[in-house]
Amino acid sequence: MPFSEVCIYQVKPQKAEEFEALMLEAKGFLERQEGLLLLRFMKRGYHVDMEQIREGLPPLKLTRVVKSVKYVLYWEFDTKESYGTAQKNLYGSYWKAMEKCLIVPHDKYLGEELF
């Protein structure tokens, strides 16, 4: 059963470029992890309010940074064991450099695929 992680990073605004460069460098490393099925990385750049939802309008582009720049990493593995090995590999390579860019420790949401 596939196993996934959604990781939310709140990056110091002055460290955003450094964080993006670091993640771009880490991309190849992350893609080589055994059992990896899918990898996605995004920067929050839009928001939506009820008017957009009710009217079916596109989301609004963010115009300023408040406290942090938010990023999301999603990766999916074939098993929990493959995920565990990938976490160990990430911890031994890019983890500390990533953590130095954050205002708070990152949030991790883990689980098995439902559908």
Summary of the structure (lengths in Angstrom):
residues: 115
radius of gyration: 15.8
end to end distance: 10.4
largest distance: 47.4
contacts: 297
relative contact order: 0.34
helix: 37%
strand: 32%
